[in-house]
Amino acid sequence: MSLSPEEVKKIAFLARLSIQENHIEQYSQDLSSIFGLVEQMNAAATDNIEPMAHPQDSMQRLRDDEVTETNQRDKLLSNAPLQEDGLFLVPKVLD
């Protein structure tokens, strides 16, 4: 697929882009090259290829899931105006 300079002007207008008149021909060629590359990629046979989440088959190194903070519930609840059974009481927002 190739774009004409008029189509580039129309696309620029729709995208609200200001482009200089002397650059329109170059934009036309560059965009046409990009569309050509997309057509080549679409022509590749991918029917028997399983989708991947990541191109490399490696595992993420994760840290151990350990508690690093001490329980401060009583300290935090001491600042609450209302509390019950270890929970903050807040005004009802929805009816």
Jmol script that loads the backbone (N, CA, C; Angstrom):
load data "model"
ATOM      1  N   MET A   1       0.850  -1.181   0.000  1.00  0.00           N
ATOM      2  CA  MET A   1       0.000   0.000   0.000  1.00  0.00           C
ATOM      3  C   MET A   1       0.886   1.231   0.000  1.00  0.00           C
ATOM      4  N   SER A   2       0.529   2.192  -0.795  1.00  0.00           N
ATOM      5  CA  SER A   2       1.289   3.433  -0.788  1.00  0.00           C
ATOM      6  C   SER A   2       0.324   4.599  -0.597  1.00  0.00           C
ATOM      7  N   LEU A   3       0.822   5.607   0.062  1.00  0.00           N
ATOM      8  CA  LEU A   3       0.024   6.799   0.333  1.00  0.00           C
ATOM      9  C   LEU A   3       0.437   7.921  -0.609  1.00  0.00           C
ATOM     10  N   SER A   4      -0.552   8.595  -1.120  1.00  0.00           N
ATOM     11  CA  SER A   4      -0.265   9.760  -1.954  1.00  0.00           C
ATOM     12  C   SER A   4      -0.079  10.980  -1.058  1.00  0.00           C
ATOM     13  N   PRO A   5       0.552  12.023  -1.559  1.00  0.00           N
ATOM     14  CA  PRO A   5       0.703  13.245  -0.762  1.00  0.00           C
ATOM     15  C   PRO A   5      -0.638  13.824  -0.310  1.00  0.00           C
ATOM     16  N   GLU A   6      -1.670  13.664  -1.134  1.00  0.00           N
ATOM     17  CA  GLU A   6      -2.996  14.164  -0.741  1.00  0.00           C
ATOM     18  C   GLU A   6      -3.533  13.392   0.461  1.00  0.00           C
ATOM     19  N   GLU A   7      -3.293  12.067   0.475  1.00  0.00           N
ATOM     20  CA  GLU A   7      -3.736  11.272   1.614  1.00  0.00           C
ATOM     21  C   GLU A   7      -2.970  11.648   2.882  1.00  0.00           C
ATOM     22  N   VAL A   8      -1.686  11.951   2.734  1.00  0.00           N
ATOM     23  CA  VAL A   8      -0.897  12.384   3.890  1.00  0.00           C
ATOM     24  C   VAL A   8      -1.448  13.697   4.432  1.00  0.00           C
ATOM     25  N   LYS A   9      -1.812  14.604   3.554  1.00  0.00           N
ATOM     26  CA  LYS A   9      -2.399  15.876   3.988  1.00  0.00           C
ATOM     27  C   LYS A   9      -3.710  15.637   4.732  1.00  0.00           C
ATOM     28  N   LYS A  10      -4.529  14.719   4.205  1.00  0.00           N
ATOM     29  CA  LYS A  10      -5.816  14.427   4.831  1.00  0.00           C
ATOM     30  C   LYS A  10      -5.620  13.808   6.216  1.00  0.00           C
ATOM     31  N   ILE A  11      -4.678  12.865   6.325  1.00  0.00           N
ATOM     32  CA  ILE A  11      -4.387  12.232   7.612  1.00  0.00           C
ATOM     33  C   ILE A  11      -3.869  13.266   8.600  1.00  0.00           C
ATOM     34  N   ALA A  12      -2.985  14.144   8.149  1.00  0.00           N
ATOM     35  CA  ALA A  12      -2.452  15.189   9.017  1.00  0.00           C
ATOM     36  C   ALA A  12      -3.571  16.111   9.495  1.00  0.00           C
ATOM     37  N   PHE A  13      -4.496  16.432   8.612  1.00  0.00           N
ATOM     38  CA  PHE A  13      -5.624  17.284   8.994  1.00  0.00           C
ATOM     39  C   PHE A  13      -6.498  16.596  10.036  1.00  0.00           C
ATOM     40  N   LEU A  14      -6.813  15.302   9.812  1.00  0.00           N
ATOM     41  CA  LEU A  14      -7.653  14.561  10.753  1.00  0.00           C
ATOM     42  C   LEU A  14      -6.977  14.393  12.113  1.00  0.00           C
ATOM     43  N   ALA A  15      -5.636  14.266  12.101  1.00  0.00           N
ATOM     44  CA  ALA A  15      -4.891  14.107  13.348  1.00  0.00           C
ATOM     45  C   ALA A  15      -4.527  15.461  13.955  1.00  0.00           C
ATOM     46  N   ARG A  16      -4.937  16.521  13.299  1.00  0.00           N
ATOM     47  CA  ARG A  16      -4.644  17.886  13.751  1.00  0.00           C
ATOM     48  C   ARG A  16      -3.140  18.111  13.883  1.00  0.00           C
ATOM     49  N   LEU A  17      -2.391  17.615  12.881  1.00  0.00           N
ATOM     50  CA  LEU A  17      -0.947  17.800  12.840  1.00  0.00           C
ATOM     51  C   LEU A  17      -0.605  18.858  11.807  1.00  0.00           C
ATOM     52  N   SER A  18       0.317  19.707  12.158  1.00  0.00           N
ATOM     53  CA  SER A  18       0.791  20.717  11.230  1.00  0.00           C
ATOM     54  C   SER A  18       2.087  20.218  10.601  1.00  0.00           C
ATOM     55  N   ILE A  19       2.059  19.987   9.293  1.00  0.00           N
ATOM     56  CA  ILE A  19       3.277  19.548   8.614  1.00  0.00           C
ATOM     57  C   ILE A  19       3.608  20.540   7.509  1.00  0.00           C
ATOM     58  N   GLN A  20       4.880  20.702   7.296  1.00  0.00           N
ATOM     59  CA  GLN A  20       5.320  21.647   6.274  1.00  0.00           C
ATOM     60  C   GLN A  20       5.141  21.042   4.888  1.00  0.00           C
ATOM     61  N   GLU A  21       4.821  21.894   3.960  1.00  0.00           N
ATOM     62  CA  GLU A  21       4.527  21.457   2.590  1.00  0.00           C
ATOM     63  C   GLU A  21       5.716  20.723   1.961  1.00  0.00           C
ATOM     64  N   ASN A  22       6.931  21.161   2.258  1.00  0.00           N
ATOM     65  CA  ASN A  22       8.107  20.541   1.632  1.00  0.00           C
ATOM     66  C   ASN A  22       8.456  19.176   2.251  1.00  0.00           C
ATOM     67  N   HIS A  23       7.795  18.780   3.359  1.00  0.00           N
ATOM     68  CA  HIS A  23       8.046  17.478   3.981  1.00  0.00           C
ATOM     69  C   HIS A  23       7.000  16.432   3.613  1.00  0.00           C
ATOM     70  N   ILE A  24       5.947  16.831   2.939  1.00  0.00           N
ATOM     71  CA  ILE A  24       4.836  15.914   2.661  1.00  0.00           C
ATOM     72  C   ILE A  24       5.284  14.733   1.805  1.00  0.00           C
ATOM     73  N   GLU A  25       6.094  14.964   0.814  1.00  0.00           N
ATOM     74  CA  GLU A  25       6.551  13.877  -0.055  1.00  0.00           C
ATOM     75  C   GLU A  25       7.372  12.850   0.736  1.00  0.00           C
ATOM     76  N   GLN A  26       8.224  13.317   1.614  1.00  0.00           N
ATOM     77  CA  GLN A  26       9.032  12.403   2.435  1.00  0.00           C
ATOM     78  C   GLN A  26       8.146  11.603   3.383  1.00  0.00           C
ATOM     79  N   TYR A  27       7.155  12.274   3.991  1.00  0.00           N
ATOM     80  CA  TYR A  27       6.207  11.563   4.858  1.00  0.00           C
ATOM     81  C   TYR A  27       5.467  10.484   4.070  1.00  0.00           C
ATOM     82  N   SER A  28       5.085  10.804   2.864  1.00  0.00           N
ATOM     83  CA  SER A  28       4.379   9.857   2.010  1.00  0.00           C
ATOM     84  C   SER A  28       5.243   8.619   1.770  1.00  0.00           C
ATOM     85  N   GLN A  29       6.510   8.818   1.451  1.00  0.00           N
ATOM     86  CA  GLN A  29       7.415   7.696   1.210  1.00  0.00           C
ATOM     87  C   GLN A  29       7.646   6.885   2.486  1.00  0.00           C
ATOM     88  N   ASP A  30       7.858   7.581   3.613  1.00  0.00           N
ATOM     89  CA  ASP A  30       8.121   6.890   4.878  1.00  0.00           C
ATOM     90  C   ASP A  30       6.921   6.063   5.322  1.00  0.00           C
ATOM     91  N   LEU A  31       5.735   6.647   5.249  1.00  0.00           N
ATOM     92  CA  LEU A  31       4.533   5.912   5.647  1.00  0.00           C
ATOM     93  C   LEU A  31       4.261   4.740   4.716  1.00  0.00           C
ATOM     94  N   SER A  32       4.508   4.927   3.437  1.00  0.00           N
ATOM     95  CA  SER A  32       4.331   3.825   2.482  1.00  0.00           C
ATOM     96  C   SER A  32       5.287   2.684   2.794  1.00  0.00           C
ATOM     97  N   SER A  33       6.519   3.006   3.189  1.00  0.00           N
ATOM     98  CA  SER A  33       7.489   1.972   3.574  1.00  0.00           C
ATOM     99  C   SER A  33       7.012   1.220   4.813  1.00  0.00           C
ATOM    100  N   ILE A  34       6.470   1.947   5.770  1.00  0.00           N
ATOM    101  CA  ILE A  34       5.958   1.307   6.986  1.00  0.00           C
ATOM    102  C   ILE A  34       4.800   0.372   6.639  1.00  0.00           C
ATOM    103  N   PHE A  35       3.891   0.820   5.793  1.00  0.00           N
ATOM    104  CA  PHE A  35       2.773  -0.039   5.382  1.00  0.00           C
ATOM    105  C   PHE A  35       3.271  -1.273   4.623  1.00  0.00           C
ATOM    106  N   GLY A  36       4.323  -1.106   3.828  1.00  0.00           N
ATOM    107  CA  GLY A  36       4.910  -2.246   3.125  1.00  0.00           C
ATOM    108  C   GLY A  36       5.470  -3.269   4.100  1.00  0.00           C
ATOM    109  N   LEU A  37       6.128  -2.799   5.146  1.00  0.00           N
ATOM    110  CA  LEU A  37       6.654  -3.695   6.163  1.00  0.00           C
ATOM    111  C   LEU A  37       5.522  -4.428   6.886  1.00  0.00           C
ATOM    112  N   VAL A  38       4.447  -3.726   7.191  1.00  0.00           N
ATOM    113  CA  VAL A  38       3.294  -4.359   7.850  1.00  0.00           C
ATOM    114  C   VAL A  38       2.702  -5.427   6.942  1.00  0.00           C
ATOM    115  N   GLU A  39       2.615  -5.178   5.652  1.00  0.00           N
ATOM    116  CA  GLU A  39       2.099  -6.174   4.712  1.00  0.00           C
ATOM    117  C   GLU A  39       2.997  -7.408   4.685  1.00  0.00           C
ATOM    118  N   GLN A  40       4.323  -7.205   4.737  1.00  0.00           N
ATOM    119  CA  GLN A  40       5.240  -8.346   4.777  1.00  0.00           C
ATOM    120  C   GLN A  40       5.038  -9.161   6.050  1.00  0.00           C
ATOM    121  N   MET A  41       4.873  -8.476   7.165  1.00  0.00           N
ATOM    122  CA  MET A  41       4.675  -9.186   8.433  1.00  0.00           C
ATOM    123  C   MET A  41       3.352  -9.939   8.432  1.00  0.00           C
ATOM    124  N   ASN A  42       2.308  -9.364   7.829  1.00  0.00           N
ATOM    125  CA  ASN A  42       1.014 -10.048   7.753  1.00  0.00           C
ATOM    126  C   ASN A  42       1.069 -11.267   6.837  1.00  0.00           C
ATOM    127  N   ALA A  43       1.989 -11.281   5.883  1.00  0.00           N
ATOM    128  CA  ALA A  43       2.103 -12.396   4.951  1.00  0.00           C
ATOM    129  C   ALA A  43       2.827 -13.586   5.563  1.00  0.00           C
ATOM    130  N   ALA A  44       3.492 -13.407   6.698  1.00  0.00           N
ATOM    131  CA  ALA A  44       4.228 -14.497   7.338  1.00  0.00           C
ATOM    132  C   ALA A  44       3.241 -15.559   7.823  1.00  0.00           C
ATOM    133  N   ALA A  45       3.616 -16.823   7.633  1.00  0.00           N
ATOM    134  CA  ALA A  45       2.768 -17.938   8.051  1.00  0.00           C
ATOM    135  C   ALA A  45       2.901 -18.121   9.563  1.00  0.00           C
ATOM    136  N   THR A  46       1.838 -17.844  10.289  1.00  0.00           N
ATOM    137  CA  THR A  46       1.858 -17.957  11.746  1.00  0.00           C
ATOM    138  C   THR A  46       0.777 -18.906  12.256  1.00  0.00           C
ATOM    139  N   ASP A  47       0.243 -19.740  11.384  1.00  0.00           N
ATOM    140  CA  ASP A  47      -0.863 -20.617  11.757  1.00  0.00           C
ATOM    141  C   ASP A  47      -0.474 -21.630  12.833  1.00  0.00           C
ATOM    142  N   ASN A  48       0.719 -22.199  12.756  1.00  0.00           N
ATOM    143  CA  ASN A  48       1.130 -23.253  13.688  1.00  0.00           C
ATOM    144  C   ASN A  48       2.035 -22.730  14.800  1.00  0.00           C
ATOM    145  N   ILE A  49       2.013 -21.450  15.055  1.00  0.00           N
ATOM    146  CA  ILE A  49       2.852 -20.855  16.087  1.00  0.00           C
ATOM    147  C   ILE A  49       1.995 -20.508  17.290  1.00  0.00           C
ATOM    148  N   GLU A  50       2.422 -21.006  18.446  1.00  0.00           N
ATOM    149  CA  GLU A  50       1.679 -20.771  19.676  1.00  0.00           C
ATOM    150  C   GLU A  50       2.005 -19.367  20.210  1.00  0.00           C
ATOM    151  N   PRO A  51       0.999 -18.597  20.609  1.00  0.00           N
ATOM    152  CA  PRO A  51       1.256 -17.263  21.161  1.00  0.00           C
ATOM    153  C   PRO A  51       2.097 -17.350  22.427  1.00  0.00           C
ATOM    154  N   MET A  52       2.955 -16.355  22.610  1.00  0.00           N
ATOM    155  CA  MET A  52       3.840 -16.337  23.769  1.00  0.00           C
ATOM    156  C   MET A  52       3.564 -15.094  24.603  1.00  0.00           C
ATOM    157  N   ALA A  53       3.778 -15.212  25.888  1.00  0.00           N
ATOM    158  CA  ALA A  53       3.664 -14.055  26.771  1.00  0.00           C
ATOM    159  C   ALA A  53       4.952 -13.242  26.734  1.00  0.00           C
ATOM    160  N   HIS A  54       6.070 -13.922  26.451  1.00  0.00           N
ATOM    161  CA  HIS A  54       7.374 -13.254  26.421  1.00  0.00           C
ATOM    162  C   HIS A  54       8.263 -14.019  25.454  1.00  0.00           C
ATOM    163  N   PRO A  55       9.112 -13.336  24.683  1.00  0.00           N
ATOM    164  CA  PRO A  55       9.924 -14.038  23.692  1.00  0.00           C
ATOM    165  C   PRO A  55      11.010 -14.925  24.288  1.00  0.00           C
ATOM    166  N   GLN A  56      11.396 -14.686  25.528  1.00  0.00           N
ATOM    167  CA  GLN A  56      12.423 -15.515  26.151  1.00  0.00           C
ATOM    168  C   GLN A  56      11.767 -16.464  27.146  1.00  0.00           C
ATOM    169  N   ASP A  57      12.211 -17.698  27.142  1.00  0.00           N
ATOM    170  CA  ASP A  57      11.659 -18.702  28.032  1.00  0.00           C
ATOM    171  C   ASP A  57      12.447 -18.691  29.345  1.00  0.00           C
ATOM    172  N   SER A  58      12.242 -17.662  30.130  1.00  0.00           N
ATOM    173  CA  SER A  58      12.955 -17.552  31.401  1.00  0.00           C
ATOM    174  C   SER A  58      11.972 -17.196  32.500  1.00  0.00           C
ATOM    175  N   MET A  59      12.362 -17.525  33.707  1.00  0.00           N
ATOM    176  CA  MET A  59      11.521 -17.253  34.862  1.00  0.00           C
ATOM    177  C   MET A  59      12.001 -15.988  35.560  1.00  0.00           C
ATOM    178  N   GLN A  60      11.081 -15.246  36.103  1.00  0.00           N
ATOM    179  CA  GLN A  60      11.400 -14.047  36.861  1.00  0.00           C
ATOM    180  C   GLN A  60      11.877 -14.459  38.250  1.00  0.00           C
ATOM    181  N   ARG A  61      13.000 -13.902  38.665  1.00  0.00           N
ATOM    182  CA  ARG A  61      13.472 -14.177  40.018  1.00  0.00           C
ATOM    183  C   ARG A  61      12.661 -13.331  40.985  1.00  0.00           C
ATOM    184  N   LEU A  62      12.003 -14.002  41.911  1.00  0.00           N
ATOM    185  CA  LEU A  62      11.155 -13.316  42.875  1.00  0.00           C
ATOM    186  C   LEU A  62      11.724 -13.510  44.273  1.00  0.00           C
ATOM    187  N   ARG A  63      11.513 -12.542  45.109  1.00  0.00           N
ATOM    188  CA  ARG A  63      11.956 -12.675  46.493  1.00  0.00           C
ATOM    189  C   ARG A  63      10.984 -13.561  47.248  1.00  0.00           C
ATOM    190  N   ASP A  64      11.442 -14.105  48.357  1.00  0.00           N
ATOM    191  CA  ASP A  64      10.568 -14.924  49.200  1.00  0.00           C
ATOM    192  C   ASP A  64       9.473 -14.049  49.788  1.00  0.00           C
ATOM    193  N   ASP A  65       8.285 -14.617  49.901  1.00  0.00           N
ATOM    194  CA  ASP A  65       7.141 -13.889  50.448  1.00  0.00           C
ATOM    195  C   ASP A  65       7.175 -14.014  51.967  1.00  0.00           C
ATOM    196  N   GLU A  66       7.882 -13.087  52.592  1.00  0.00           N
ATOM    197  CA  GLU A  66       8.042 -13.109  54.038  1.00  0.00           C
ATOM    198  C   GLU A  66       7.521 -11.810  54.633  1.00  0.00           C
ATOM    199  N   VAL A  67       7.008 -11.902  55.840  1.00  0.00           N
ATOM    200  CA  VAL A  67       6.546 -10.721  56.561  1.00  0.00           C
ATOM    201  C   VAL A  67       7.773  -9.937  57.014  1.00  0.00           C
ATOM    202  N   THR A  68       7.803  -8.663  56.680  1.00  0.00           N
ATOM    203  CA  THR A  68       8.944  -7.825  57.076  1.00  0.00           C
ATOM    204  C   THR A  68       8.523  -6.721  58.039  1.00  0.00           C
ATOM    205  N   GLU A  69       7.238  -6.505  58.208  1.00  0.00           N
ATOM    206  CA  GLU A  69       6.732  -5.473  59.107  1.00  0.00           C
ATOM    207  C   GLU A  69       6.137  -6.129  60.349  1.00  0.00           C
ATOM    208  N   THR A  70       6.200  -5.423  61.442  1.00  0.00           N
ATOM    209  CA  THR A  70       5.557  -5.923  62.658  1.00  0.00           C
ATOM    210  C   THR A  70       4.102  -5.467  62.667  1.00  0.00           C
ATOM    211  N   ASN A  71       3.283  -6.180  63.423  1.00  0.00           N
ATOM    212  CA  ASN A  71       1.866  -5.848  63.519  1.00  0.00           C
ATOM    213  C   ASN A  71       1.699  -4.580  64.358  1.00  0.00           C
ATOM    214  N   GLN A  72       1.148  -3.526  63.745  1.00  0.00           N
ATOM    215  CA  GLN A  72       0.957  -2.250  64.426  1.00  0.00           C
ATOM    216  C   GLN A  72      -0.523  -1.886  64.527  1.00  0.00           C
ATOM    217  N   ARG A  73      -1.388  -2.901  64.510  1.00  0.00           N
ATOM    218  CA  ARG A  73      -2.821  -2.646  64.498  1.00  0.00           C
ATOM    219  C   ARG A  73      -3.257  -1.807  65.700  1.00  0.00           C
ATOM    220  N   ASP A  74      -2.833  -2.177  66.892  1.00  0.00           N
ATOM    221  CA  ASP A  74      -3.263  -1.445  68.089  1.00  0.00           C
ATOM    222  C   ASP A  74      -2.780  -0.002  68.056  1.00  0.00           C
ATOM    223  N   LYS A  75      -1.567   0.212  67.624  1.00  0.00           N
ATOM    224  CA  LYS A  75      -1.017   1.571  67.540  1.00  0.00           C
ATOM    225  C   LYS A  75      -1.815   2.417  66.546  1.00  0.00           C
ATOM    226  N   LEU A  76      -2.135   1.835  65.389  1.00  0.00           N
ATOM    227  CA  LEU A  76      -2.873   2.576  64.366  1.00  0.00           C
ATOM    228  C   LEU A  76      -4.318   2.810  64.781  1.00  0.00           C
ATOM    229  N   LEU A  77      -4.934   1.823  65.397  1.00  0.00           N
ATOM    230  CA  LEU A  77      -6.322   1.985  65.829  1.00  0.00           C
ATOM    231  C   LEU A  77      -6.455   2.971  66.987  1.00  0.00           C
ATOM    232  N   SER A  78      -5.374   3.206  67.715  1.00  0.00           N
ATOM    233  CA  SER A  78      -5.451   4.154  68.830  1.00  0.00           C
ATOM    234  C   SER A  78      -5.733   5.573  68.341  1.00  0.00           C
ATOM    235  N   ASN A  79      -5.446   5.866  67.083  1.00  0.00           N
ATOM    236  CA  ASN A  79      -5.717   7.184  66.508  1.00  0.00           C
ATOM    237  C   ASN A  79      -7.117   7.297  65.905  1.00  0.00           C
ATOM    238  N   ALA A  80      -7.813   6.195  65.792  1.00  0.00           N
ATOM    239  CA  ALA A  80      -9.123   6.205  65.144  1.00  0.00           C
ATOM    240  C   ALA A  80     -10.180   6.754  66.088  1.00  0.00           C
ATOM    241  N   PRO A  81     -11.068   7.609  65.575  1.00  0.00           N
ATOM    242  CA  PRO A  81     -12.127   8.126  66.433  1.00  0.00           C
ATOM    243  C   PRO A  81     -13.124   7.038  66.824  1.00  0.00           C
ATOM    244  N   LEU A  82     -13.391   6.091  65.911  1.00  0.00           N
ATOM    245  CA  LEU A  82     -14.305   4.983  66.202  1.00  0.00           C
ATOM    246  C   LEU A  82     -13.683   3.680  65.728  1.00  0.00           C
ATOM    247  N   GLN A  83     -13.795   2.655  66.550  1.00  0.00           N
ATOM    248  CA  GLN A  83     -13.286   1.341  66.183  1.00  0.00           C
ATOM    249  C   GLN A  83     -14.121   0.274  66.859  1.00  0.00           C
ATOM    250  N   GLU A  84     -14.105  -0.908  66.254  1.00  0.00           N
ATOM    251  CA  GLU A  84     -14.846  -2.031  66.841  1.00  0.00           C
ATOM    252  C   GLU A  84     -14.224  -3.324  66.354  1.00  0.00           C
ATOM    253  N   ASP A  85     -13.906  -4.213  67.261  1.00  0.00           N
ATOM    254  CA  ASP A  85     -13.341  -5.529  66.954  1.00  0.00           C
ATOM    255  C   ASP A  85     -12.096  -5.433  66.066  1.00  0.00           C
ATOM    256  N   GLY A  86     -11.244  -4.440  66.312  1.00  0.00           N
ATOM    257  CA  GLY A  86     -10.009  -4.301  65.549  1.00  0.00           C
ATOM    258  C   GLY A  86     -10.197  -3.699  64.168  1.00  0.00           C
ATOM    259  N   LEU A  87     -11.340  -3.060  63.920  1.00  0.00           N
ATOM    260  CA  LEU A  87     -11.621  -2.460  62.610  1.00  0.00           C
ATOM    261  C   LEU A  87     -11.971  -0.989  62.782  1.00  0.00           C
ATOM    262  N   PHE A  88     -11.664  -0.191  61.769  1.00  0.00           N
ATOM    263  CA  PHE A  88     -12.058   1.216  61.763  1.00  0.00           C
ATOM    264  C   PHE A  88     -13.545   1.306  61.458  1.00  0.00           C
ATOM    265  N   LEU A  89     -14.269   2.145  62.157  1.00  0.00           N
ATOM    266  CA  LEU A  89     -15.672   2.416  61.845  1.00  0.00           C
ATOM    267  C   LEU A  89     -15.734   3.749  61.120  1.00  0.00           C
ATOM    268  N   VAL A  90     -16.385   3.756  59.978  1.00  0.00           N
ATOM    269  CA  VAL A  90     -16.490   4.960  59.157  1.00  0.00           C
ATOM    270  C   VAL A  90     -17.947   5.237  58.873  1.00  0.00           C
ATOM    271  N   PRO A  91     -18.287   6.496  58.557  1.00  0.00           N
ATOM    272  CA  PRO A  91     -19.679   6.815  58.246  1.00  0.00           C
ATOM    273  C   PRO A  91     -20.134   6.083  56.974  1.00  0.00           C
ATOM    274  N   LYS A  92     -21.397   5.743  56.936  1.00  0.00           N
ATOM    275  CA  LYS A  92     -21.985   5.091  55.774  1.00  0.00           C
ATOM    276  C   LYS A  92     -22.021   6.081  54.616  1.00  0.00           C
ATOM    277  N   VAL A  93     -21.564   5.658  53.452  1.00  0.00           N
ATOM    278  CA  VAL A  93     -21.517   6.537  52.292  1.00  0.00           C
ATOM    279  C   VAL A  93     -22.693   6.284  51.360  1.00  0.00           C
ATOM    280  N   LEU A  94     -23.036   5.035  51.161  1.00  0.00           N
ATOM    281  CA  LEU A  94     -24.127   4.680  50.249  1.00  0.00           C
ATOM    282  C   LEU A  94     -25.315   4.173  51.038  1.00  0.00           C
ATOM    283  N   ASP A  95     -26.512   4.473  50.544  1.00  0.00           N
ATOM    284  CA  ASP A  95     -27.731   3.960  51.187  1.00  0.00           C
ATOM    285  C   ASP A  95     -28.111   2.635  50.609  1.00  0.00           C
TER     286      ASP A  95
END
end "model"
wireframe off; spacefill off
backbone 0.3
color backbone group
